[in-house]
Amino acid sequence: RHIKGFDFENPILQPIRNGALKAQLPRIVGKIEPYNEDHWAAKEWRMAQDMSRVPVKYTVPGPTTIIGTTHNEYYSNDEELSKDLIKVINKQILGLVNAGSMEGPNSSRT
């Protein structure tokens, strides 16, 4: 909900998971881009971490997950959509790294 291009107010009922179920999916109705230059993922993680005595894990959905759980009405193909999603997701991941939420592969937090 921090990203332009999504319509959460007018979802569409669509089969997902290879037809295993139907779900009300948000629609992609415009170009995917951030509303601003804010690192909202890092802020959410920091708020949760400040309330916890143990390390908090923050889940960032990837482009494939987002594409599989939305209804695209704007982009002509998944590759174009994926490129714009990756730009937004990468910015948030870098914000999480800079906030200290991610450590190297030998970390005891992984």
GIZIDA-V218474 format. One record per backbone hydrogen bond with DSSP energy under -1.0 kcal/mol. NH is the residue of the N-H (numbers start at 1). CO is the residue of the C=O. Records with the same first field share a line. If there is no record, write none. Layout:
NH: CO ; CO
This chain:
4: 33
7: 27
12: 25
14: 23
16: 21
20: 17
21: 16
23: 14
25: 12
27: 7
28: 71
29: 5
30: 5
35: 2
40: 38
43: 39
44: 40
45: 41
46: 42
47: 43
48: 44
49: 45
50: 46
52: 49
66: 62
67: 63
68: 64
71: 26
73: 28
81: 77
82: 78
83: 79
84: 80
85: 81
86: 82
87: 83
88: 84
89: 85
90: 86
91: 87
92: 88
93: 89
94: 90
95: 91
96: 92
97: 93
98: 94
99: 95
100: 97
101: 96
107: 104
